[in-house]
Amino acid sequence: MRAIRDEWDRPQSAGTVIDDRRLAYLLATVFHETGGTMQRVIEKLNYSAARLAQVWPSRQGDD
């Protein structure tokens, strides 16, 4: 939380829109992605090819 607040309070470059709704959205996303713990989550992402196809079937292609 401190890192998010510190970054949010840092002076922004010209043209950057600072809107409390963006902060609320960011915090809600972090809350959801951390299972409501607001603690750092480290994802290993060491999926097998079969598991990748199962989890992300739309990402399979010839590119």
KASUL-V987068 format. One record per residue. OMEGA is omega in radians with two decimals (none if undefined). Layout:
BEGIN
omega
OMEGA
OMEGA
END
This chain:
BEGIN
omega
-3.12
-3.14
3.11
-3.13
3.13
3.13
-3.14
-3.11
-3.14
3.11
-3.09
3.10
-3.13
3.11
3.13
-3.14
3.11
-3.03
-3.12
3.10
3.10
3.10
3.13
3.11
3.12
-3.11
3.11
3.12
3.11
3.12
-3.12
-3.07
3.13
3.13
3.10
-3.09
-3.06
3.09
-3.13
3.10
3.10
3.13
-3.09
3.13
3.10
-3.12
2.98
3.12
-3.14
-3.13
3.07
3.13
3.14
-3.08
-3.09
-3.09
-3.12
-3.12
-3.13
-3.14
-3.08
-3.09
none
END
